[in-house]
Amino acid sequence: MTIFFVTFGVIVFLVCIMAIGVIFGRRPIVGSCRGYDALGAECGAGCRTPCAKRRAVIARAREAANVEMNAD
């Protein structure tokens, strides 16, 4: 049972350290294979042509990312 608690504690510690890095402005954690970008999909559902509502959300996210990059 001790091994379980030590392992659980280490995992929780590592997750907290990663969360702190994201909170303090580092880039978000991303996969090494670029996720949906590698598939050519523009949305999380795998759509190649997202609906108008989804396109608006994507556009706002891109604008926010550009504002953050220009602020540095």
Stockholm file with secondary structure:
# STOCKHOLM 1.0

chainA/1-72         MTIFFVTFGVIVFLVCIMAIGVIFGRRPIVGSCRGYDALGAECGAGCRTPCAKRRAVIARAREAANVEMNAD
#=GR chainA/1-72 SS CHHHHHHHHHHHHHHHHHHHHHHTTCCCCCCTTCTHHHHTCSSTTCCSSCCHHHHHHHHHHHHHHHHHHHHC
#=GC SS_cons        CHHHHHHHHHHHHHHHHHHHHHHTTCCCCCCTTCTHHHHTCSSTTCCSSCCHHHHHHHHHHHHHHHHHHHHC
//
